Amino acid sequence: MAAADVDVGPAALLHEAYELFGVTGATLWRFHTRTALREAGLTVSGRKQATAENEHLLAEQLTTRQIATVLRLNGDVVGGRLTRLLARTGKRSRTELVTVVLTGTLDSL
């Protein structure tokens, strides 16, 4: 990740890190690697899995501001993603959303 931040190192290393973070369940690091891949103009595989990982990150019991800080995003972007996720799932609160994500029933919606 440090190499990506200074634009050093082959793209293969970023892709390898992305895959390793996925295997180990390091969702936050995988998110940051996905961002680095996009910023480097590289393709990111597994859009469906990436969406699911983002939903898990958004469902964490953090404030919108905390999520924005952790993901290095604007608070409005996080708020928009939460709104779309709530609308897509038909849930009315973040508490309901967290329950759906943590029980694994989100995929069936």
All heavy atoms as an XYZ file, in Angstrom:
825
protein
N       0.831     -1.192      0.000
C       0.000      0.000      0.000
C       0.872      1.252      0.000
O       0.545      2.206     -0.677
C      -0.917      0.002      1.223
C      -2.040     -1.020      1.159
S      -3.105     -0.822     -0.274
C      -3.729      0.810      0.014
N       1.966      1.224      0.749
C       2.853      2.386      0.772
C       3.440      2.640     -0.604
O       3.569      3.786     -1.029
C       3.966      2.174      1.794
N       3.773      1.570     -1.319
C       4.309      1.720     -2.669
C       3.270      2.363     -3.585
O       3.595      3.187     -4.427
C       4.746      0.365     -3.220
N       2.020      1.994     -3.412
C       0.965      2.570     -4.244
C       0.784      4.052     -3.940
O       0.510      4.844     -4.833
C      -0.340      1.831     -4.015
N       0.946      4.423     -2.673
C       0.774      5.820     -2.287
C       1.797      6.735     -2.950
O       1.523      7.892     -3.212
C       0.846      5.987     -0.764
C      -0.396      5.452     -0.075
O      -1.435      5.304     -0.751
O      -0.329      5.176      1.133
N       2.994      6.220     -3.216
C       4.025      7.035     -3.851
C       4.213      6.662     -5.309
O       5.181      7.035     -5.940
C       5.368      6.944     -3.088
C       5.253      7.586     -1.721
C       5.853      5.527     -2.998
N       3.281      5.884     -5.852
C       3.276      5.523     -7.266
C       4.502      4.702     -7.658
O       5.084      4.902     -8.713
C       3.168      6.778     -8.118
C       2.271      6.581     -9.316
O       1.577      5.555     -9.376
O       2.263      7.465    -10.187
N       4.911      3.800     -6.781
C       6.071      2.950     -7.039
C       5.620      1.495     -6.978
O       4.771      1.130     -6.191
C       7.168      3.187     -5.967
C       8.341      2.255     -6.178
C       7.612      4.627     -5.976
N       6.220      0.670     -7.795
C       5.927     -0.755     -7.734
C       4.965     -1.182     -8.812
O       4.150     -0.396     -9.275
N       5.084     -2.434     -9.207
C       4.231     -2.922    -10.295
C       2.782     -3.119     -9.869
O       2.481     -3.339     -8.699
C       4.875     -4.259    -10.658
C       5.591     -4.693     -9.418
C       6.011     -3.425     -8.726
N       1.912     -3.045    -10.856
C       0.483     -3.232    -10.616
C       0.196     -4.601    -10.024
O      -0.743     -4.764     -9.243
C      -0.287     -3.039    -11.918
N       1.025     -5.583    -10.372
C       0.815     -6.947     -9.873
C       0.839     -6.986     -8.348
O       0.106     -7.764     -7.732
C       1.875     -7.885    -10.443
N       1.654     -6.142     -7.733
C       1.713     -6.116     -6.261
C       0.404     -5.617     -5.666
O      -0.055     -6.133     -4.648
C       2.882     -5.253     -5.778
C       4.276     -5.816     -6.012
C       5.331     -4.819     -5.555
C       4.445     -7.149     -5.301
N      -0.188     -4.617     -6.285
C      -1.477     -4.118     -5.793
C      -2.552     -5.184     -5.937
O      -3.343     -5.401     -5.022
C      -1.898     -2.859     -6.550
C      -1.328     -1.544     -6.056
C      -1.753     -0.401     -6.964
C      -1.741     -1.266     -4.636
N      -2.562     -5.857     -7.083
C      -3.549     -6.922     -7.293
C      -3.333     -8.057     -6.294
O      -4.301     -8.600     -5.746
C      -3.486     -7.452     -8.726
C      -4.117     -6.535     -9.723
N      -5.473     -6.336     -9.798
C      -3.570     -5.744    -10.678
C      -5.742     -5.471    -10.758
N      -4.598     -5.094    -11.308
N      -2.070     -8.397     -6.033
C      -1.772     -9.460     -5.070
C      -2.229     -9.059     -3.668
O      -2.835     -9.850     -2.952
C      -0.277     -9.767     -5.061
C       0.105    -10.888     -4.120
C       1.597    -11.188     -4.130
O       2.333    -10.635     -4.955
O       2.026    -11.988     -3.273
N      -1.956     -7.814     -3.287
C      -2.384     -7.331     -1.971
C      -3.902     -7.368     -1.871
O      -4.459     -7.788     -0.843
C      -1.876     -5.907     -1.736
N      -4.575     -6.969     -2.942
C      -6.040     -6.963     -2.965
C      -6.587     -8.367     -2.717
O      -7.496     -8.560     -1.904
C      -6.521     -6.404     -4.305
C      -8.020     -6.289     -4.415
C      -8.703     -5.328     -3.688
C      -8.740     -7.119     -5.258
C     -10.078     -5.207     -3.795
C     -10.115     -7.003     -5.367
C     -10.778     -6.048     -4.634
O     -12.136     -5.932     -4.733
N      -6.026     -9.336     -3.392
C      -6.462    -10.728     -3.226
C      -6.157    -11.244     -1.822
O      -6.982    -11.902     -1.192
C      -5.828    -11.626     -4.282
C      -6.287    -11.334     -5.699
C      -7.797    -11.397     -5.865
O      -8.440    -12.317     -5.304
O      -8.350    -10.519     -6.550
N      -4.962    -10.961     -1.322
C      -4.584    -11.421      0.022
C      -5.477    -10.813      1.102
O      -5.879    -11.490      2.042
C      -3.118    -11.107      0.312
C      -2.098    -11.966     -0.416
C      -0.690    -11.427     -0.203
C      -2.184    -13.413      0.046
N      -5.791     -9.536      0.959
C      -6.679     -8.899      1.924
C      -8.066     -9.533      1.871
O      -8.743     -9.656      2.886
C      -6.769     -7.388      1.704
C      -5.501     -6.646      2.054
C      -5.066     -5.607      1.259
C      -4.758     -6.991      3.168
C      -3.906     -4.907      1.585
C      -3.596     -6.309      3.500
C      -3.159     -5.257      2.699
N      -8.474     -9.971      0.695
C      -9.764    -10.651      0.570
C      -9.759    -12.007      1.254
O     -10.707    -12.367      1.956
N      -8.685    -12.755      1.066
C      -8.572    -14.091      1.669
C      -8.526    -14.011      3.185
O      -9.107    -14.841      3.878
C      -7.310    -14.813      1.128
C      -7.027    -16.086      1.895
C      -7.464    -15.111     -0.352
N      -7.847    -13.003      3.700
C      -7.688    -12.886      5.149
C      -8.832    -12.145      5.825
O      -8.864    -12.045      7.048
C      -6.366    -12.169      5.497
O      -6.376    -10.857      4.904
C      -5.175    -12.954      4.997
N      -9.751    -11.600      5.029
C     -10.892    -10.894      5.617
C     -10.568     -9.497      6.089
O     -11.290     -8.925      6.899
N      -9.488     -8.929      5.583
C      -9.090     -7.573      5.960
C      -9.856     -6.576      5.082
O      -9.305     -5.961      4.166
C      -7.585     -7.407      5.806
N     -11.128     -6.423      5.373
C     -12.033     -5.655      4.524
C     -11.612     -4.204      4.369
O     -11.658     -3.658      3.265
C     -13.468     -5.730      5.083
O     -13.807     -7.091      5.281
C     -14.469     -5.109      4.145
N     -11.209     -3.569      5.447
C     -10.823     -2.169      5.364
C      -9.593     -1.995      4.485
O      -9.554     -1.116      3.623
C     -10.562     -1.591      6.752
C     -10.143     -0.125      6.788
C     -11.202      0.750      6.118
C      -9.899      0.314      8.207
N      -8.582     -2.840      4.660
C      -7.383     -2.759      3.827
C      -7.702     -3.098      2.381
O      -7.143     -2.528      1.452
C      -6.279     -3.656      4.367
C      -5.615     -3.016      5.541
C      -5.778     -3.336      6.856
C      -4.730     -1.902      5.512
N      -5.047     -2.486      7.642
C      -4.389     -1.601      6.847
C      -4.195     -1.127      4.482
C      -3.524     -0.553      7.180
C      -3.331     -0.080      4.819
C      -3.016      0.190      6.144
N      -8.624     -4.017      2.187
C      -9.047     -4.359      0.817
C      -9.722     -3.148      0.168
O      -9.487     -2.850     -0.995
C      -9.980     -5.561      0.856
C     -10.305     -6.136     -0.505
C     -10.912     -7.515     -0.323
N     -11.651     -7.976     -1.451
C     -11.156     -8.763     -2.415
N      -9.900     -9.159     -2.343
N     -11.906     -9.155     -3.403
N     -10.531     -2.427      0.934
C     -11.174     -1.217      0.430
C     -10.119     -0.203     -0.001
O     -10.198      0.368     -1.094
C     -12.090     -0.609      1.502
C     -12.698      0.699      1.089
C     -13.878      0.725      0.363
C     -12.085      1.905      1.399
C     -14.439      1.932     -0.035
C     -12.636      3.105      1.010
C     -13.816      3.120      0.289
N      -9.116      0.028      0.845
C      -8.074      1.000      0.520
C      -7.258      0.552     -0.697
O      -6.873      1.379     -1.526
C      -7.156      1.233      1.721
C      -7.831      1.986      2.836
N      -8.478      3.187      2.656
C      -7.957      1.693      4.146
C      -8.970      3.604      3.806
N      -8.679      2.709      4.729
N      -7.023     -0.748     -0.815
C      -6.291     -1.259     -1.972
C      -7.121     -1.092     -3.237
O      -6.604     -0.723     -4.292
C      -5.915     -2.744     -1.773
O      -5.216     -2.887     -0.536
C      -5.036     -3.246     -2.904
N      -8.426     -1.343     -3.130
C      -9.327     -1.151     -4.268
C      -9.285      0.310     -4.721
O      -9.229      0.607     -5.917
C     -10.747     -1.569     -3.870
C     -11.717     -1.620     -4.991
C     -13.040     -2.310     -4.652
N     -13.629     -1.994     -3.380
C     -13.674     -2.827     -2.328
N     -13.168     -4.041     -2.391
N     -14.236     -2.461     -1.195
N      -9.273      1.233     -3.778
C      -9.183      2.654     -4.097
C      -7.863      2.961     -4.805
O      -7.830      3.674     -5.804
C      -9.313      3.506     -2.822
O     -10.571      3.230     -2.215
C      -9.209      4.987     -3.120
N      -6.762      2.388     -4.298
C      -5.448      2.601     -4.915
C      -5.410      2.039     -6.334
O      -4.830      2.657     -7.236
C      -4.353      1.954     -4.062
N      -6.032      0.889     -6.534
C      -6.091      0.308     -7.874
C      -6.829      1.246     -8.829
O      -6.375      1.498     -9.946
C      -6.791     -1.053     -7.831
C      -5.961     -2.224     -7.310
C      -6.855     -3.394     -6.911
C      -4.950     -2.652     -8.363
N      -7.957      1.756     -8.391
C      -8.736      2.668     -9.244
C      -7.951      3.945     -9.547
O      -7.948      4.435    -10.672
C     -10.063      3.012     -8.583
C     -11.058      1.903     -8.664
C     -12.464      2.392     -8.302
N     -13.306      1.268     -8.022
C     -13.758      0.940     -6.826
N     -13.499      1.683     -5.777
N     -14.518     -0.122     -6.662
N      -7.303      4.486     -8.506
C      -6.532      5.715     -8.698
C      -5.369      5.508     -9.645
O      -4.945      6.438    -10.332
C      -6.043      6.243     -7.348
C      -7.155      6.822     -6.499
C      -6.720      7.191     -5.091
O      -5.569      6.858     -4.700
O      -7.526      7.806     -4.374
N      -4.834      4.290     -9.697
C      -3.742      3.965    -10.609
C      -4.258      3.630    -12.004
O      -3.474      3.321    -12.901
C      -2.932      2.797    -10.046
N      -5.582      3.670    -12.186
C      -6.170      3.371    -13.483
C      -6.207      1.886    -13.802
O      -6.306      1.494    -14.962
N      -6.144      1.052    -12.765
C      -6.152     -0.397    -12.946
C      -7.550     -0.956    -12.709
O      -8.329     -0.387    -11.948
C      -5.158     -1.051    -11.979
C      -3.715     -0.564    -12.110
C      -2.880     -1.071    -10.949
C      -3.129     -0.998    -13.441
N      -7.837     -2.064    -13.326
C      -9.150     -2.679    -13.155
C      -9.208     -3.426    -11.832
O      -8.209     -3.938    -11.336
C      -9.453     -3.677    -14.297
O      -8.440     -4.669    -14.307
C      -9.517     -2.972    -15.627
N     -10.404     -3.462    -11.285
C     -10.642     -4.169    -10.028
C     -11.658     -5.260    -10.308
O     -12.770     -4.979    -10.765
C     -11.177     -3.208     -8.943
C     -11.381     -3.943     -7.635
C     -10.236     -2.035     -8.754
N     -11.286     -6.494    -10.037
C     -12.194     -7.604    -10.300
C     -13.147     -7.810     -9.127
O     -12.908     -7.334     -8.022
C     -11.399     -8.885    -10.542
O     -10.633     -9.196     -9.395
N     -14.228     -8.518     -9.392
C     -15.142     -8.899     -8.322
C     -16.020     -7.780     -7.809
O     -16.083     -7.541     -6.609
N     -16.713     -7.096     -8.699
C     -17.555     -5.967     -8.283
C     -18.626     -6.377     -7.274
O     -18.893     -5.670     -6.320
C     -18.212     -5.331     -9.509
C     -19.092     -4.142     -9.162
C     -19.502     -3.383    -10.410
N     -20.442     -2.340    -10.131
C     -20.126     -1.140     -9.660
N     -18.881     -0.851     -9.395
N     -21.057     -0.239     -9.443
N     -19.231     -7.553     -7.475
C     -20.287     -8.004     -6.559
C     -19.724     -8.204     -5.151
O     -20.324     -7.796     -4.166
C     -20.913     -9.296     -7.085
C     -22.100     -9.751     -6.294
C     -22.758    -10.948     -6.940
C     -23.990    -11.363     -6.144
N     -24.704    -12.469     -6.780
N     -18.547     -8.817     -5.062
C     -17.919     -9.031     -3.758
C     -17.522     -7.691     -3.140
O     -17.689     -7.483     -1.940
C     -16.696     -9.930     -3.876
C     -16.059    -10.215     -2.524
C     -14.847    -11.133     -2.635
O     -14.467    -11.569     -3.709
N     -14.234    -11.422     -1.507
N     -17.015     -6.772     -3.956
C     -16.631     -5.454     -3.451
C     -17.839     -4.715     -2.900
O     -17.758     -4.076     -1.847
C     -15.967     -4.643     -4.563
N     -18.962     -4.828     -3.578
C     -20.192     -4.185     -3.106
C     -20.597     -4.761     -1.749
O     -20.948     -4.025     -0.833
C     -21.327     -4.364     -4.132
O     -20.928     -3.758     -5.354
C     -22.615     -3.735     -3.651
N     -20.527     -6.076     -1.621
C     -20.880     -6.722     -0.350
C     -19.940     -6.279      0.766
O     -20.374     -6.016      1.890
C     -20.843     -8.238     -0.504
N     -18.650     -6.180      0.456
C     -17.683     -5.730      1.463
C     -17.968     -4.298      1.882
O     -17.898     -3.962      3.071
C     -16.263     -5.847      0.913
C     -15.807     -7.279      0.753
C     -14.515     -7.403     -0.027
O     -13.987     -6.376     -0.525
O     -14.029     -8.537     -0.154
N     -18.293     -3.445      0.929
C     -18.623     -2.057      1.250
C     -19.856     -1.984      2.140
O     -19.931     -1.165      3.058
C     -18.851     -1.242     -0.018
C     -17.568     -0.943     -0.753
O     -16.483     -1.098     -0.209
N     -17.696     -0.528     -1.990
N     -20.834     -2.841      1.855
C     -22.045     -2.845      2.671
C     -21.729     -3.246      4.103
O     -22.279     -2.686      5.049
C     -23.081     -3.777      2.047
C     -23.652     -3.217      0.767
C     -24.444     -4.218     -0.039
O     -24.421     -5.425      0.285
O     -25.102     -3.793     -1.007
N     -20.826     -4.201      4.277
C     -20.432     -4.598      5.631
C     -19.737     -3.440      6.338
O     -19.975     -3.200      7.527
C     -19.521     -5.823      5.598
C     -20.277     -7.099      5.453
N     -20.728     -7.823      6.524
C     -20.681     -7.774      4.348
C     -21.372     -8.889      6.092
N     -21.363     -8.882      4.776
N     -18.885     -2.735      5.621
C     -18.205     -1.586      6.228
C     -19.206     -0.496      6.604
O     -19.110      0.101      7.669
C     -17.163     -1.015      5.265
C     -15.886     -1.834      5.113
C     -15.039     -1.271      3.975
C     -15.095     -1.847      6.402
N     -20.182     -0.261      5.733
C     -21.179      0.774      6.012
C     -22.089      0.395      7.169
O     -22.645      1.252      7.839
C     -22.014      1.053      4.766
C     -21.281      1.737      3.618
C     -22.171      1.801      2.395
C     -20.806      3.114      4.020
N     -22.246     -0.906      7.397
C     -23.147     -1.354      8.454
C     -22.480     -1.401      9.824
O     -23.133     -1.696     10.812
C     -23.696     -2.736      8.110
N     -21.188     -1.129      9.870
C     -20.513     -1.110     11.170
C     -21.207     -0.104     12.084
O     -21.772      0.869     11.626
C     -19.038     -0.719     11.009
C     -18.204     -1.746     10.305
C     -17.987     -2.994     11.131
O     -17.950     -2.921     12.368
O     -17.856     -4.061     10.519
N     -21.136     -0.345     13.348
C     -21.817      0.535     14.296
C     -20.969      1.770     14.583
O     -20.506      1.995     15.687
C     -22.164     -0.237     15.560
C     -23.175     -1.330     15.283
C     -23.520     -2.124     16.521
O     -22.884     -2.011     17.550
N     -24.538     -2.943     16.410
N     -20.788      2.569     13.557
C     -20.039      3.809     13.637
C     -20.927      4.940     13.145
O     -21.891      4.710     12.409
C     -18.793      3.738     12.737
C     -17.795      2.614     13.002
C     -16.747      2.583     11.893
C     -17.130      2.801     14.353
N     -20.578      6.143     13.500
C     -21.308      7.292     12.971
C     -20.905      7.491     11.513
O     -19.882      6.967     11.059
C     -20.981      8.577     13.750
O     -19.606      8.909     13.531
C     -21.261      8.415     15.242
N     -21.694      8.250     10.795
C     -21.376      8.536      9.397
C     -20.017      9.216      9.298
O     -19.210      8.887      8.431
C     -22.477      9.413      8.768
O     -23.710      8.712      8.856
C     -22.166      9.748      7.322
N     -19.739     10.115     10.194
C     -18.447     10.810     10.194
C     -17.306      9.827     10.439
O     -16.255      9.910      9.802
C     -18.428     11.908     11.251
C     -17.094     12.665     11.283
C     -17.099     13.741     12.303
N     -17.950     14.809     11.785
C     -18.098     15.981     12.363
N     -17.493     16.220     13.505
N     -18.863     16.907     11.841
N     -17.479      8.888     11.367
C     -16.436      7.901     11.643
C     -16.193      7.009     10.425
O     -15.054      6.715     10.089
C     -16.814      7.046     12.854
C     -16.743      7.785     14.167
C     -17.360      6.997     15.312
O     -18.349      6.290     15.134
N     -16.770      7.128     16.492
N     -17.282      6.585      9.781
C     -17.149      5.756      8.583
C     -16.406      6.537      7.503
O     -15.500      6.014      6.845
C     -18.518      5.282      8.067
C     -19.166      4.321      9.072
C     -18.382      4.605      6.706
C     -20.617      3.997      8.773
N     -16.764      7.798      7.318
C     -16.111      8.630      6.306
C     -14.613      8.751      6.599
O     -13.794      8.666      5.681
C     -16.757     10.013      6.266
N     -14.256      8.919      7.854
C     -12.852      9.035      8.230
C     -12.105      7.736      7.949
O     -11.026      7.740      7.355
C     -12.715      9.411      9.719
O     -13.367     10.662      9.933
C     -11.269      9.505     10.140
N     -12.677      6.618      8.361
C     -12.036      5.319      8.169
C     -11.861      5.003      6.688
O     -10.819      4.512      6.266
C     -12.856      4.202      8.866
C     -12.387      2.832      8.450
C     -12.770      4.354     10.378
N     -12.883      5.307      5.887
C     -12.841      4.986      4.463
C     -12.199      6.089      3.625
O     -12.061      5.952      2.415
C     -14.251      4.713      3.938
C     -14.970      3.519      4.545
C     -16.335      3.336      3.897
C     -14.141      2.263      4.404
N     -11.833      7.197      4.290
C     -11.245      8.343      3.604
C     -12.181      8.878      2.521
O     -11.786      9.124      1.389
C      -9.884      7.979      3.006
C      -8.877      7.511      4.011
C      -7.578      7.146      3.358
N      -6.742      6.411      4.285
C      -5.837      5.529      3.909
N      -5.634      5.273      2.644
N      -5.115      4.900      4.811
N     -13.444      9.001      2.892
C     -14.467      9.509      1.984
C     -15.121     10.734      2.593
O     -15.029     10.974      3.789
C     -15.555      8.452      1.737
C     -15.147      7.176      1.035
C     -16.297      6.180      1.044
C     -14.708      7.469     -0.389
N     -15.811     11.483      1.766
C     -16.595     12.609      2.224
C     -17.822     12.096      2.959
O     -18.411     11.085      2.558
C     -16.995     13.437      0.985
C     -17.828     14.626      1.316
O     -18.927     14.500      1.838
N     -17.302     15.794      0.999
N     -18.233     12.746      4.014
C     -19.403     12.334      4.785
C     -20.665     12.257      3.947
O     -21.516     11.397      4.160
N     -20.796     13.168      2.965
C     -21.964     13.141      2.088
C     -21.985     11.882      1.219
O     -23.047     11.329      0.932
C     -22.010     14.384      1.195
C     -22.251     15.659      1.983
O     -22.807     15.574      3.105
O     -21.879     16.744      1.493
N     -20.818     11.425      0.797
C     -20.722     10.198     -0.004
C     -21.185      9.007      0.828
O     -21.970      8.173      0.373
C     -19.279      9.983     -0.518
C     -19.125      8.614     -1.150
C     -18.894     11.084     -1.493
N     -20.714      8.943      2.072
C     -21.107      7.847      2.960
C     -22.607      7.911      3.224
O     -23.300      6.891      3.168
C     -20.313      7.885      4.283
C     -20.841      6.858      5.270
C     -18.834      7.653      4.015
N     -23.120      9.100      3.484
C     -24.551      9.257      3.714
C     -25.373      8.797      2.523
O     -26.397      8.122      2.674
N     -24.914      9.137      1.327
C     -25.605      8.707      0.117
C     -25.602      7.199     -0.046
O     -26.613      6.590     -0.419
N     -24.465      6.583      0.246
C     -24.376      5.124      0.144
C     -25.294      4.454      1.157
O     -25.954      3.456      0.856
C     -22.941      4.656      0.340
C     -22.038      4.994     -0.822
C     -20.659      4.452     -0.624
N     -19.789      4.793     -1.731
C     -18.553      4.363     -1.863
N     -18.035      3.560     -0.945
N     -17.823      4.714     -2.892
N     -25.334      5.004      2.362
C     -26.226      4.446      3.381
C     -27.681      4.584      2.967
O     -28.470      3.648      3.119
C     -25.987      5.137      4.731
C     -24.744      4.711      5.480
C     -24.464      5.684      6.633
C     -24.873      3.299      6.005
N     -28.029      5.739      2.421
C     -29.402      5.967      1.969
C     -29.792      4.969      0.886
O     -30.879      4.379      0.926
C     -29.561      7.412      1.453
O     -29.266      8.309      2.532
C     -30.957      7.669      0.930
N     -28.903      4.768     -0.099
C     -29.190      3.809     -1.178
C     -29.300      2.388     -0.644
O     -30.156      1.616     -1.069
C     -28.124      3.892     -2.265
C     -28.259      5.130     -3.140
C     -27.350      5.084     -4.345
N     -25.933      4.961     -4.026
C     -25.134      5.966     -3.721
N     -25.600      7.196     -3.670
N     -23.860      5.764     -3.464
N     -28.440      2.042      0.303
C     -28.476      0.698      0.886
C     -29.768      0.485      1.668
O     -30.398     -0.572      1.566
C     -27.256      0.474      1.780
C     -27.077     -0.909      2.381
C     -27.053     -1.988      1.295
C     -25.788     -0.964      3.187
N     -30.187      1.483      2.427
C     -31.455      1.386      3.155
C     -32.625      1.250      2.190
O     -33.519      0.423      2.394
C     -31.652      2.608      4.059
C     -30.752      2.668      5.296
C     -30.794      4.065      5.917
C     -31.158      1.625      6.311
N     -32.610      2.030      1.123
C     -33.696      1.966      0.135
C     -33.714      0.600     -0.553
O     -34.783      0.017     -0.753
C     -33.536      3.077     -0.891
N     -32.542      0.091     -0.906
C     -32.473     -1.190     -1.599
C     -32.947     -2.345     -0.728
O     -33.565     -3.287     -1.207
C     -31.040     -1.459     -2.068
C     -30.967     -2.618     -3.061
C     -29.576     -2.899     -3.524
N     -29.049     -3.957     -2.695
C     -27.848     -4.012     -2.187
N     -26.989     -3.066     -2.412
N     -27.466     -5.017     -1.448
N     -32.667     -2.264      0.549
C     -33.031     -3.356      1.458
C     -34.426     -3.179      2.048
O     -34.959     -4.118      2.639
C     -32.028     -3.465      2.614
O     -32.015     -2.240      3.344
C     -30.639     -3.804      2.107
N     -34.988     -1.981      1.928
C     -36.298     -1.724      2.503
C     -36.253     -1.522      4.007
O     -37.293     -1.531      4.677
N     -35.071     -1.332      4.542
C     -34.922     -1.111      5.986
C     -35.075      0.371      6.292
O     -34.819      1.235      5.461
C     -33.561     -1.625      6.478
C     -33.354     -3.107      6.230
C     -34.453     -3.912      6.867
C     -34.375     -5.372      6.510
N     -35.579     -6.096      6.834
N     -35.522      0.666      7.516
C     -35.785      2.051      7.886
C     -34.737      2.645      8.812
O     -34.742      3.844      9.050
C     -37.157      2.164      8.533
C     -38.274      1.909      7.520
C     -39.601      1.941      8.179
N     -39.711      0.680      8.945
C     -40.681      0.379      9.762
N     -41.637      1.240      9.985
N     -40.714     -0.777     10.382
N     -33.862      1.817      9.349
C     -32.858      2.351     10.263
C     -31.544      1.601     10.091
O     -31.501      0.491      9.553
C     -33.327      2.203     11.713
O     -33.298      0.838     12.100
N     -30.498      2.211     10.581
C     -29.184      1.562     10.514
C     -29.156      0.331     11.413
O     -28.474     -0.634     11.112
C     -28.098      2.558     10.909
C     -27.901      3.591      9.812
C     -26.908      4.636     10.178
N     -25.573      4.078     10.256
C     -24.480      4.807     10.348
N     -24.565      6.117     10.346
N     -23.307      4.247     10.428
N     -29.929      0.345     12.482
C     -29.998     -0.820     13.364
C     -30.560     -2.017     12.609
O     -30.017     -3.122     12.683
C     -30.852     -0.521     14.606
O     -30.296      0.609     15.284
C     -30.906     -1.712     15.534
N     -31.645     -1.805     11.874
C     -32.213     -2.889     11.065
C     -31.207     -3.340     10.011
O     -31.065     -4.531      9.745
C     -33.497     -2.427     10.371
C     -34.674     -2.228     11.286
C     -35.909     -1.745     10.536
O     -35.887     -1.661      9.291
O     -36.903     -1.454     11.209
N     -30.509     -2.401      9.423
C     -29.527     -2.712      8.394
C     -28.387     -3.557      8.957
O     -27.983     -4.552      8.358
C     -28.982     -1.417      7.790
C     -27.981     -1.565      6.670
C     -28.597     -2.299      5.485
C     -27.472     -0.201      6.237
N     -27.884     -3.173     10.117
C     -26.806     -3.937     10.758
C     -27.261     -5.366     11.023
O     -26.523     -6.320     10.763
C     -26.350     -3.258     12.073
C     -25.448     -4.169     12.877
C     -25.648     -1.949     11.761
N     -28.477     -5.537     11.487
C     -29.008     -6.875     11.761
C     -29.024     -7.718     10.494
O     -28.605     -8.877     10.501
C     -30.427     -6.783     12.358
O     -30.372     -6.002     13.541
C     -30.982     -8.152     12.666
N     -29.473     -7.128      9.403
C     -29.541     -7.851      8.131
C     -28.145     -8.229      7.642
O     -27.905     -9.350      7.207
C     -30.279     -6.998      7.076
C     -30.140     -7.587      5.688
C     -31.743     -6.866      7.436
N     -27.216     -7.300      7.737
C     -25.848     -7.568      7.269
C     -25.182     -8.636      8.129
O     -24.591     -9.592      7.621
C     -25.009     -6.275      7.256
C     -23.541     -6.584      7.012
C     -25.524     -5.324      6.188
N     -25.293     -8.505      9.440
C     -24.609     -9.438     10.336
C     -25.219    -10.833     10.342
O     -24.517    -11.816     10.595
C     -24.567     -8.876     11.755
C     -23.721     -7.617     11.928
C     -23.786     -7.124     13.366
C     -22.289     -7.854     11.510
N     -26.496    -10.954     10.041
C     -27.112    -12.285      9.978
C     -26.935    -12.935      8.625
O     -27.311    -14.090      8.425
C     -28.625    -12.222     10.310
O     -29.257    -11.353      9.362
C     -28.859    -11.741     11.723
N     -26.376    -12.185      7.679
C     -26.127    -12.743      6.357
C     -27.353    -12.816      5.474
O     -27.320    -13.458      4.437
N     -28.435    -12.157      5.861
C     -29.644    -12.201      5.052
C     -29.699    -11.098      4.009
O     -30.642    -11.036      3.239
C     -30.912    -12.145      5.939
O     -30.860    -10.956      6.731
C     -31.006    -13.358      6.831
N     -28.687    -10.242      3.961
C     -28.664     -9.157      2.997
C     -28.628     -9.704      1.568
O     -29.296     -9.173      0.684
C     -27.460     -8.251      3.223
C     -27.319     -7.048      2.283
C     -28.508     -6.120      2.447
C     -26.042     -6.319      2.545
N     -27.882    -10.760      1.337
C     -27.758    -11.322     -0.009
C     -29.084    -11.840     -0.535
O     -29.302    -11.918     -1.735
C     -26.729    -12.455     -0.026
C     -25.335    -11.932      0.304
O     -25.048    -10.757     -0.019
O     -24.534    -12.694      0.869
N     -29.985    -12.219      0.353
C     -31.271    -12.767     -0.095
C     -32.302    -11.695     -0.402
O     -33.376    -11.986     -0.883
C     -31.828    -13.720      0.974
O     -32.091    -13.007      2.177
N     -31.974    -10.436     -0.117
C     -32.917     -9.337     -0.384
C     -32.856     -8.890     -1.816
O     -31.935     -8.960     -2.490
C     -32.616     -8.152      0.541
C     -32.787     -8.410      2.023
C     -32.400     -7.188      2.819
C     -34.223     -8.790      2.343
